[in-house]
Amino acid sequence: MPQAVRFAESAAKQAGFPVEVLDRMLLAVGEAVANSLEHGNGSLPDRQLTLGWSTEDKGGWISLDDEGSRLTLDQMKGAALPSDLLQTGGRGLFIIKELSDDVKVEEDGRRLLLWFEPRSNEPT
């Protein structure tokens, strides 16, 4: 997990993202990594999780590729907070969806792409 967060931080800094975007990005990537390791790879130590970064004119994509179960775009788009707010889990997809500027699911659900833009209208 720490390596993944450091990778995302380095990518965002190289892209010149403001600290507000960096904060959102690191939290979303941390949640995505935790979900990929636990749910995607089933916490199996022999399974890999690969992160990637690509930039475009207006922002950048963080990609996470795991070897496990398949996430669907419907699951991602429909993610909500659990009805029991004292529940200790079940918030990851919601957090990822809310903090990312866009989300895509590819490779039969084994790749999650998170889009971030260095917007100037970030809340303070």
Number of C-alpha atoms within 10 A of each C-alpha: 13 9 9 19 18 12 17 22 19 13 20 27 13 9 16 13 21 15 14 15 22 21 14 18 26 19 17 23 27 19 19 25 25 16 18 27 21 13 16 25 22 15 14 13 8 8 13 15 18 13 20 14 16 12 15 9 6 10 17 21 23 21 23 21 21 25 19 20 14 18 19 17 16 9 12 18 14 11 18 16 14 13 8 9 10 7 10 8 10 16 15 21 20 19 19 23 20 16 21 20 19 14 20 17 20 15 11 11 18 20 23 24 22 24 20 23 22 19 13 10 7 10 6 4
